Amino acid sequence: ADLNPGLVKETLKKEHPEYSEKVLEEKTAEKVEETRKKMEEKFELEKNEGIDRALMKIQSRIDQFGVSEPVIRKGPQNTIVVELPGEKDKESAKEIVTRVGRLTLQLVNDEFLKKVPFDKKDRAGNIVERDFINEAKRTNALGADTEFSWVQEMDRFGVAKNIGVLPVFKKVEVDGERITDARINFDQTGEVYISFELDRAGAEAFAAVTKASIGKRLAIVLDEKIQSAPVIQSEISGGRAQITGSFSMEEGKTLAAILRSGSLPVPLKIEEERVVGPSLGADQIARGLDAGWAAFFLAFLFCVGYYRWSGMNVTLT
């Protein structure tokens, strides 16, 4: 926040009524400058700590992704350099590195949803009418405690698609940081789902919300997109739960890895990417051979020019 010299001056005046107006002005300027420097130092410290935490999170994610001998280091100007030798799935690697991975569990506002006309919703109950969504936002029909979140599913090509919105309460019932483990599993029909476990505090919060909200829907929100919104059938204790959806094997693997390693402290974006193929090694070998032949001919010419025939015999031998 910006400093208010007037408030600083008033505070100093109360603490030091003996100050003259001139001294008060000088002390106020000193205090403002001192505070400004402290704020700048604090900002720089938080920025560096954020990069350090992001570096650790990326390292954890890459380790779980299964890349051998990765190189992850700080770069210039608040950048992080990631080198993944032998990794062919570039898009999955980028998803692992950059996705924030913020998971929250939030209750769906079913009371508001009941008031929405049927022709504004799809068969699953998601609101799909754009004009209705925009009008509800414009008139603040949701109220201060509720917001729209997009419901996301994968199409047949494996591309994430927003299919509609649901009104969810802004209050986070359980934060994804409480997740201690996440694994990919298969149900009896072969569908992929992610099972996860919560720490003690997360398990208690999860048990409390499921006990108090039987019959209501609990949205599983990942990076502000609803992945699933199952109906709470009963209290879920023990700290174990599942995320279900139309996940492919690779999507489930990526999501589980992100949930295990936790969310990034700051959002990241890719400034530059390069793919180095095996042709680089071939080029180096070719250049080495060319250099070897050039050195041989130079040595040959020198020996012949200096030692004549004996030099030629020695070189050829």
Disulfide bonds with the S-S distance in Angstrom:
none
